[in-house]
Amino acid sequence: MNDEYRTPASIRIADDKARRRATMRPHLSRDRILDAMRTYGRPLSPKQLSEIIGQPLGATAYHVRALFAAGVIELAGRSRAWGPGPRFYALAEDSGRVAPTSDVVERLLVLAGAMTVPVAPGGYPSPATLDERARAELTEIISSIAPEVRRLAVASTKRSGAA
């Protein structure tokens, strides 16, 4: 008999989410959604997220569903106790890690919490836009710190006895 059928459903679901999270491909829209959720600091609906990141609602909802299926975000509530209504999502407890991104400069923005910039008090943050000068400066910063990061990684690996 297959042992999978004996495994409790909650464990199978957790394993499925871990597998989905591990195979999730980097995507700029997902990075922006996660950064907006970190920046805003409260549960947000896909409609609110689409306004924050400046992307159509359909595309935003698709990425929210993908992040939810992978367990990166979780359902935090609904606007009504019954019937259809907006769902609100928040970062999952264990999603403090930084999700992979598709561009090294975008990864730096995610690490620094700078995917969005504040606007008027109480308003939604706006997506950060980089001109060529800013992109070149950030690329230079990344190039300058890369050797130090590698040195620290090597030293840490030696200390842990893995090398």
N, C-alpha and C positions, 0 to 999 in steps of 0.2 A: 504494500500500500504506500502511496506517495505521502511523505511526511509533511508536505506543504499543506495538505488538508487538515492536519492535526494542529498546525500552528495557529494560535489565536489571531483573529482578524486584525487587531490593533498592531500586532508585530508585523504582519504581512504589509499593512498599509505603511508603517514606518519604514520598512525595508524598501518598499516601492518608492517612497518619497526620497530616501537616501540615494537610491539608484538614479532617479530622475535628476536630483541635484548634482550628482557627480557627472552626469552626461550632459548637463545643460550647457549649451554653447553661449559664448559671450555675445551680448547684444546691447547696443547703445541705448535703446529705449528702455530696456530692463534696468540698466545702470541708472538712468535718469529717474525711473520710478522709485528705485530703492533709495537714491539720494534724496528725492523729494520727501519720502516717508521719514527718513532720518532727520532731515532739516525741519520739516513741519512739526514732528513730534507728537502727532495724534493720528488716530485712524482716519483714513481717507477713502472716498469712493472712487471708482474708475473715472467718473465724470470730473471730479475735482482734480484727480491726477492728470487727466487729459488737458485741463486748463493750465495746470502748473507747468507741465513739460511741453506744452504747445504742439500736441499731436492729436490726430483725430480720435474720437471716442472709441470707435471700433478697434483700431490698432492697439490703443491703450488697454482696452478690456481683454484683448487676446493675450497680451503680455502679462496682465494681472492674473489671468487664469493659469498661464504657464508657471508663474512664480508661486501661485497657490498650490498647484499640483506637485511642485517640487518641494513644498514645505518651507519655502523661503519667507513667505508671508502667510498670515492666517486670518480667518474671518473674525472680525472684532465686534460685529454687530450689524443690525439692520435698522432702517429708519422706522419700520413698523413691526409690531409683534406678529402680524399675519399678512398674507398676500404679497404681491410683488412690491418691491421698493428697493431703493439703493442699498447695496451691501457695502460695508465699510471694512477695510483691511488694515492690518498693522504688521510690522515686522515680527516674525516668529522669534520666540525666546532665544533660540540658538543661532539666529542669523546675524550675529554681531560681526561675523567674518565679512570681508569685502568680497563681493562677487567678482568673478573674472570679467574683464572687459576686452574689447576688440582693438583698442588703440592705447599705446603706452602713455600718451598725454592724457587721454581720458581716464586711464587708471590712476594717474597722479591726481587728477581732479577728484575722483571718487575717494582716494585715500585722504585727501585734504578736506573732504566735505565741501567741495566747491563746485559741484555740478549745477547748483542753483545759487542765485544771488538774491538777497532780500530786496523787496520793493517797499511800497508804502506800508506803514504800520498796520498790521491786521490783514494785509493782502497776501495773496499767494506768492511764494518766491518765483522768480523767473528763471528760465534755463540760462546758464552761462553761455556766452558766445565768445569764441576766441578768434581774434584776427591773426593774420600771418605773423606779425611781430610777437604777439603773446605766445603763439604756438612755438616759434623759433626759440624764444627765451626759456620756455618750459622744457623743450627738448635739450637745450644746453644744460639746464639744471640737472635733468635726469642723467645725461652723459657724465656730468662732473661727480655725481654721487655714486654712480654704478660701481666703480672700483672699491669704494669704502663699504658698500653693501655686500659685495662679494667677499671682501676680507672678513667682515663680521660673520658672514655665513660659514666660511671655512673655519674660523676660530671656534664658533659655537659647535660645529659638527665635531671638531677635534675634542673639545671639552666633554661632549656627550659620549665619546668613545665610539662613535659610528664610523669614523674614518680610519 
